[in-house]
C-alpha cells in the first residue's frame, strides 16, 4: 500500500485519487454512505450502457460489486470543497507538505463524489478573500483537478469579508474545508461561525505536522513564520514544554469554538494515511449522502 509520500510524488492527482479510493475500498466499513439519492427501491447489477455515475460506491466499497441504486427521488445536496492557501500550508515534514497532502485529499473526495454523480464546486481562501475556482457543472471534477494542480500557498489571509449570498441557499450543502486552522486571534472561529446555516453541514479538516502536535526536536533551530517570512533562532529545549502546553490549549480551544450539531472538526497529521483521513471525513457526515 503506497505511503503518503509515494502518492504525492506521483504528481498526478487523478491517479492519486484512484489509489486512495482503492485503499478506501479495501478498508472502509459498512457505516459509510457515499453518493446521492435518498429513498430507493432496489439494487441491481450494473449493465453495459448504464451511466457509471449511478454506481453505488458504498456498496462497491464493501462488496467489490458494481451495483446501481434505483432511486425514487434524489437529494439536492451540493458538495463544496474549500482549500486554505495561506503561507502556513507550505509547512513540510519528511518530504510531505501540508499543501500537497491537502490537494491529494481533496482530489480523492472529488473523485468519490464524481463517481456518484454529486454536484461539486471548489473554492480557495487566499490573500484575504474567498474565491470560487470551479462552479457546478458536468466537468467539475476535471476542472477541480486542473485547479488543484496549479495552486500555491502564500501570504496571510485575514479575510476582508464573505461574498454576499455566499452562505445562503435553499439546497442542502456539505462544505469540506481543509486547512491547518492556525490563527492569531479568533479569525477562524469567526469565519466558521458565519458559515453556519441550517442547510449546511461543515466538515473542518485540520492537517498538522507531528512536530506541531508534539514538539520533540533538540538543538538550535531557525524558525520561520511561513505567512510573514520572519525568522528567528531559538534553542528548542528552552521552548519545548511551553510550546506543547500552549499548542494543546489552542487545540482544546478550537474544539470548543467549532462545536455545533452541524460542524465537525477532524484532526490528523501529515503521517495520517490519506485513505484513513478520507474515511474519517465520510464517517462524520450527518446528511444522507
Buried (B, 14 or more C-beta within 10 A) or exposed (E): EBEBBEBBBEEBBBEBBBBBBBBBBEEBEEEBBBBBBBEBEEEEEBEEEEEEBBBBBBBBBBEEEBBBBEBEEEBEBBBBBBBBBBBBBBBBBEEBBBBBBBBBBBBBBBBBBBBBBBBBBBBBBBBEEBEEBBEEEEEBBBBBBEBBEEBEBBBBBEBEEEEEEBBEEEEBBBBBBBBBBBBEEEBBBEBBEEBBBEBBBBBBBBBBBBBBBBBEEEEEEEEBEBBEEEEEEEEBEEBBEEBBEEBEEEBEEBEEBBEEEBBBBBBBBBBBBBBBBBBBBBBBBEBEB
